[in-house]
């Protein structure tokens, strides 16, 4: 029971760190993940890029490298957010 509780607490803590990290990034001009991307991609980030948490640039690079393995919902919103960010960078 204690091992299950510890595992659950660890997973919830990691999820909160990831979401907080994405939230911090969304308030900067470097790369802004939408709330939808956070929701759709958190599971994929843990599954594919957990070793990179909490380093947002490394998570982003990992998610791009792992694009073929992303869930379809995450892939759609990540592509949309990356395209929107590219337009913002191009406009600056």
Buried (B, 14 or more C-beta within 10 A) or exposed (E): EEEEEEEEEEEEEBBEEBBEBBEEBBEEEEBBBBEBBBBBBBBBBBEBBEEBBEEBEEBBEBBEEBBEEBEEBBBBBBBEBBEEBEEEEEEE
